[in-house]
Amino acid sequence: MTTFVPQLSAPPASAGPACWFIFQGDRLLVRANGDRAAVPIVGSPVELGVSPLRSLYLGYLEDDAARTDCFAAEIDRGDALPDGMAAEGLRNLYPALDEAPMRVAGRAVQLLAFERTTRYCGQCGGPMVNQAYERARRCPACELVTYPRLSPAIIIAVTRSTPDGLQILLARNHRFPAGRYSVLAGYVEPGESLEECAAREVCEEVGITIGNIRYFGSQPWPFPDSLMIGFTADCVRGEIRLEESELAEAHWFRADELPNIPPSHTIARQLIDGFVARAQATG
């Protein structure tokens, strides 16, 4: 199993070839091979014929056989791509890229954006520098410390028991592909707990009161900087009443009548698959 170990300090120059997560805007440079893709492993982006605007060390990927250092870099949007390489959005790289490098790519694109957007202090306008002991930027003039932006969002599978069996609440956002339904989600507001956010979002979006809110799991979601925190809950009362500015439709579904749902790499799908397993176990 391959794991990623985050680090702040780059290894010595003699450490050898490394995984370079090179972005052009928010698109990652990969070598494509059929339906698979790979991040280039080179000593430096110069070997690929590109000159980064900025670069940073991320940490290393490790398995039983080897340890590979990982760097992030950003090139100009107008730069020509190296021969044999393509620039792809991260959404399109699921599941072409292996899971471990995919997670590192999500970290890389967010940290590059952090460095790009915090070159100057938001309080006094002075130039910012990297902290030596944590992933943060500091203004030497006014001592303001800025951390990478992270936007927590809840995502929740609401279910109810009926004479026809267990049902899950799925909705179709106006931005979804045609026919796609998913579980409800929304961003956490200041001063709000995750559970309070879950109850508020469900009530606001579909007019339903929920209870028995339970933690399910989480998933980094770098579009652009979310952390999805998954929950399950029971419907307590209420009938579906759409917040039409956001949702096009919402319905209750049995496990044997699900519509088009999100792909398997998403926590939304994992929540739905968990509902299906529960429905099948209870008959």
N, C-alpha and C positions, 0 to 999 in steps of 0.2 A: 504494500500500500504506500502511495506517495503522499507525503505531508509537506505543508509549507511552514517554515519557521521565520517569522518576521524579525528583521534586524535593522538597526539604524546605520551602522558603520560598514562601509565597503571593505572587502577583503583586499590583500595586497595585489598589486598589478600583475604579479606572476601567478595568480590563482587559476588562470586558464579560461577556456571558453565558458560563456554564461548564456542563460536564456535572456534575450532582449525583447521586452514588450514595448515595441515601437509604435507610437500612435501618430496618425495624421488627422488632427481634429479628434473626433471620438471613434475613429476607425483604426483597428489593429492590423499591423502588417503581419501576414502569415504566408507560409508556403502551402499551397493547396495541392491535394493529391486525391482526386475523385471526390468522395463525400467526406473526406477527412482533411484536417488542417493542423499545422504545427507552427509553433513559435520558433524563429531562427535561434540557433545556438552558435554564437561567434564570440571572438575575443573583444570586438568593438563594432559599433554600427558603421565605422569607416570601412570595414571589410565588405559591407554591403553597398558601399557607395553613397551613403547618406550622412548628413551632418546635423546632429541634434541641436535644437534650440535650447533644450534643457534635458538633464538626465538625473536620476537618483537611484540609490540602492534600495531594494525592497526586502531582501532576505534570501533564503535558499529553499529549494525543493530537495527533499531527502527521501530515499527509499532504502531497501536492504543493500542495494548494489552501489549507489553513488549519491553524491551531494552536488547539486548544481545551483550556482548563484544566480540571482534574478535581478535584473535592472529594468527600469522604465525609462523611456526616452520619448521626446516629442519632436517631430519634424514639421517643417513649414507646409501649409496646405497646398502650396504650389509646386512642391518638389516632385520630381519624377520618381516613380517607384522602381526599386531594384528589379532586374529581370527575374522572372519566375515567382514574383511575389504579388499579392493582392492586398488591398486595404478593405477590411470588412467590419461592419458594425457588430458589436458583441452579441446582440440579439440573434443575428444571422449565424453566429458561430456555434450556437447550441444546436445539436450535440456534436458538431464537427470537431471541436476542440476537446481534448480530455478534461475531466472534471478539475483536477488539481491546477493545471495552467489556466483554466477558465476562471477559477476563483482568484488567482494572482492577477489576471488581466483586469478583473473588476476593481481590485485594490489599486492597480497601477493607474488606470484612467482617472480615478478619483484623486489620487495623490498628485498627479501631474496637473490637474485642474486647480488643486489647492496651491501649488507652487506658482502657477501662472496668475492666479487671481489675488495672491497676497504678496506681490512684490513690494507694495507700499502699504504703510500703516493706514487703517481706516479711521484712526483717531487724530493723528497729527500729520500724516502724509509722508513721513520719513521712510527710508528703505528698510525692509524687513530682512532678518537673517534666520537661518535654521537654528533651533535649539540643539545642543549637542547630546542631550540625554533623553529626549522624548520627541515624538512626531508633532512638532509645533513650530510656529514662526514667532519671532520676538522683534519688537521695535527697540533698538538701542536708545532712541531718544526719549520715549515716554514709557518704556517698559511694558507696553501692551503685548500680551501673549495671545495668539490666535491658533486654534486647533482646527483640524480638518472638519469640514461641515459634514454632519450626518443627520439625516432626516428620518426619525422613527415613524413607522406606519404600522397600524394593526391590519391584519387580514383574518377574516373569521368565517367559519362554517357554522351556520345556524341550522339546527334540525328540529323536527317535531315528529311525534308519534301520532299516527292516524289509524283508523280501522283498516285502511289499505296498506299499512306498513310505514316504515320510517321514511321521512322525506327531508330533502335538503333545499335550502333557499339559494337560488342562483339568479344572477342578474346580468343584464347586457348593458354595458356602458356605451355611450354614443361613440367612443373612440375605438371600440373593439372591432375586429374583423367581422364581416357579415356572418350572423348566426352564432357567434361565440358568446358563451355564458361563463360566468365565474362566480366565486364567492365574493362577499363584500369586503371593501378595504377603505382605509382613509388615514390621513396624517394626524399624529398626536399634536394637540395644542398646548401652549405654555400653561403650566400649573395643573396639568391633567395626568392622571395615572393611565396606564395601558388599559386597565379594565374599564375605567370611566370613558376612555376614548372608544372602546369597542361598543359599549352600550349606546353612547351618543351617536356614533356613525350609523349603526343599524336603525336606530329610531329616526334619525334625520333622513336616511336614504329610502327606507321602506315603511316607516311608521310602526315598527314592531318592537315590543319590549322583550328583552332577553334576560336570562338568568343562568346560574350554574356555569359561569365563564371559566374555562380551563385552558391553561397554557398548552400549546401543541408543539411548537418549534419555531425556528427563525431562519432567515435567509438573507444574506447581503444582496442588494439589488441596485447595481450601479447605474441607474437610469433616472436622474444622474447620480444620486447619492443617498438612496433609501436603505433602511434596514427594515425588512418585513418581519413582524412578530406575529406568529400565528396563534389563533385561539379557536376553540370550539365552544358552542353555547346552545342552550335550549330556548325555544320560543316559549315565552310565558303567556303573552296575549297580543292581540292586535291583528288586523288584516292589512294586506299589502297596500301601501299608499306611496306611490313613487315620488321621489324628488326628480321631477322631469328635466331639470336643467342638467342633470348628470346621468341619469339612467333612462334607457329606452324601454326596457321591460324587466320584469322580475316575476318569477314563478316558483312554486314548490315542485320538486321532482323526486320520483322514486329512483332507487338504484338501477332499475331495469329500464328506465326511460330517459336517461341523461342526454342532453343535447351536445353540441360541439363544445368541448371544454379545453382548458389550457394544456400545453404540452407537459410531458413528464418531469422536466427539469425544474418546474416552478413549485413553490410551496403551495400555491393555489391548487394545483393538481394533487399534491400530496394530501391536502386536507380533504379533497373530494374522494381520493382513493381510500382514505381512512374511513369516510362515511360509507363507502361501498362495502368495505370489509365488515364494518359494524352491522350494516343492514343484512348482509349474508349470514353473519354469525347468529343474528337474532331471528332469522327466518322471515 
